[in-house]
Amino acid sequence: MATIAVLGGGYAGLRTVKRLMHDKVDAHIVLVNNHPYHYESTQLHEVAAGTKTSADITFDIREAVDHRVDVVIDTVVSIDRENKRVILEHGEPLAYDYLVNALGFESETFGVKGVKEHSLSFTDIDSAVAVHEHIERTLANYATSHDENDLHIVVCGAGFTGIELLGELVHQVPRWTKQYGLPEGGMRIICVEAGKKILPMLPEDLSTWAVDFLTKHGVEMHPGTAITEVKPGVVIGGDLEFHANTVIWTTGVRGSHVINDSGYDQKRNRVVVGEDLAVEGHPGEFLIGDVSAVPDASSGRLYPTTAQIAIAQADAAAANVAALIDGRPTQPFVFKSVGTVCSLGPHEGVASIDMLGHWKLKGHKVSLVKKLVNDRSVLELAHVKEMLASN
Ligand SMILES: Cc1cc2nc3c(=O)[nH]c(=O)nc-3n(C[C@H](O)[C@H](O)[C@H](O)COP(=O)(O)OP(=O)(O)OC[C@H]3O[C@@H](n4cnc5c(N)ncnc54)[C@H](O)[C@@H]3O)c2cc1C
C-alpha cells in the first residue's frame, strides 16, 4: 500500500488529511506536525493581544482524525527528495510514495537590521503567547519604572496581520489602564508602514473606514514610512524615531525554512508549483498553503497566502493524490475567492464578500461574519465539540 506523507497540521495539511479520509483513499496516511494540536493561525493576533487564550484557538489533532491516520508529533528537518524520505528531528526518516508539503509560514524581516534581535513576532502559539506576556509584563513594570516607553507599543506593518492586531490592542487599552493603574491616555499605540495605502486589497471606502476607526481609537498611523532599522526600544523610519519597549513586527511572511533546507528552487521559501499543485518534474510531490506560490491563470500574479486558499488547495491536492494512486490524470487547481474579512477587535471590522452578489460590510455585523468564518473552519477541520469550546 502506498504511503502519503502530509507535512504540517495547519489549515492546508489537516484539511488534506480530512479530505483523504472522507474520500476513503486506499493508502497509508501519515500526518507529521511539530505539536499535538492544530492552531487557528488566523486568530493568533487575538492571543498576542490577550483577547483569547491559546486554548481558545487550538484543538487536539488526534481527535480530529480517525484511526486510519498515523499522527507523528515531530519536527521536519528537511526532505530527502531524491530518496523520498522526510528527515525528522527525533524519529527515524519517514519513507513516502506521495508527499503533501504544507509546512506553513514564518515571519519575514526583509533584511531590516535589528528586527530579529529587537522586535517580537507571532507565527505560532508559543510566539503569540510570548507577545502577550511581554505586553502585560511591560505595562506592569511601569508602576516601578515610570518609563513612558513601557506604555508605548509600536506595530511594524499595516498589512492584514498588523491591522487586525491593532484592532485587538485598542480593545484592550481600557482594561490595561484600569488593571495596571496607568495614567489615562498614557498608552500610545503607533503603527509604522512603508506603503502609502493601508489595506490596498479592500475597496477604498472600506480601507478608509478601517483607518478612521483605528485613528479614532487612538492609534497613530504612519503610512509611507519605510523602517530602516530596529534598535533596542527604537524603531527607525527615515528621519523619524518611534520609542517603545514593545515592538511587534508584522510586515509579512515567508514559507518554512525547511523549503530552502530541502533544496527546492524557491523564493522566500515559496515554490512555484504546476497547475495541479505538484512540483514541476516531480509528480506526486505537492506543495500547498503558504509554502506554495500559485499563479492566478487570469492575472498571471501569484495568489496571496491565505487560509482560504490553503484550504482550497488542500482539496485539490488530496483529489490529485487520489487520482495518481488510481492511475487517473490530475486536475488543475481552480480558485474563486469568497472575499476578505478584516477584524478590528472583537466587535468591529470591514469585509468585502463575493457570495450571492458583492457585499461591502463595515462595523458590528462584520464580527458576526468573522465568527462564522472561524467557526466554519473549526467545524470543517475538527468537530462541533471544539467549535463550541472556542466560543
Ligand atoms: C494574525 C493572522 C491573521 C490572519 N487572518 C487571515 C484571515 O482572516 N483569512 C485568511 O484566509 N488568512 C488569514 N491569515 C493567513 C493564514 O493564517 C495563512 O495563510 C494560513 O495559516 C496558511 O495555512 P498553512 O496550512 O499553509 O500553514 P500554517 O497554518 O502555518 O500551518 C503550518 C503547520 O505546520 C506546522 N509546522 C511548521 N513547521 C514544521 C516543522 N518543521 N515540522 C513539523 N511541523 C511544522 C505548524 O505547527 C502548523 O501546524 C492570517 C494570518 C495571521 C498570522
The ligand as an ORCA input file, in Angstrom:
! r2SCAN-3c Opt
* xyz 0 1
  C      -2.751     37.088     12.540
  C      -3.110     36.448     11.226
  C      -4.400     36.628     10.725
  C      -4.765     36.021      9.518
  N      -6.046     36.186      9.063
  C      -6.437     35.537      7.944
  C      -7.797     35.618      7.507
  O      -8.618     36.303      8.115
  N      -8.150     34.899      6.402
  C      -7.258     34.120      5.721
  O      -7.661     33.471      4.746
  N      -5.962     34.038      6.092
  C      -5.521     34.723      7.172
  N      -4.210     34.632      7.587
  C      -3.249     33.821      6.801
  C      -3.371     32.353      7.171
  O      -3.289     32.187      8.567
  C      -2.290     31.509      6.490
  O      -2.316     31.775      5.105
  C      -2.561     30.025      6.746
  O      -2.358     29.743      8.114
  C      -1.670     29.118      5.906
  O      -2.014     27.801      6.198
  P      -0.915     26.651      6.132
  O      -1.625     25.367      6.447
  O      -0.143     26.752      4.872
  O       0.134     26.995      7.276
  P       0.010     27.071      8.864
  O      -1.324     27.488      9.280
  O       1.187     27.906      9.239
  O       0.269     25.581      9.343
  C       1.557     25.003      9.300
  C       1.600     23.836     10.268
  O       2.852     23.184     10.132
  C       3.455     23.012     11.419
  N       4.909     23.056     11.210
  C       5.632     24.139     10.857
  N       6.929     23.796     10.712
  C       7.020     22.484     10.992
  C       8.106     21.545     11.003
  N       9.355     21.897     10.669
  N       7.825     20.266     11.331
  C       6.553     19.879     11.638
  N       5.508     20.712     11.633
  C       5.736     22.008     11.313
  C       2.910     24.144     12.257
  O       2.932     23.866     13.638
  C       1.470     24.239     11.733
  O       0.635     23.324     12.398
  C      -3.813     35.238      8.788
  C      -2.511     35.064      9.310
  C      -2.160     35.664     10.514
  C      -0.768     35.453     11.059
*
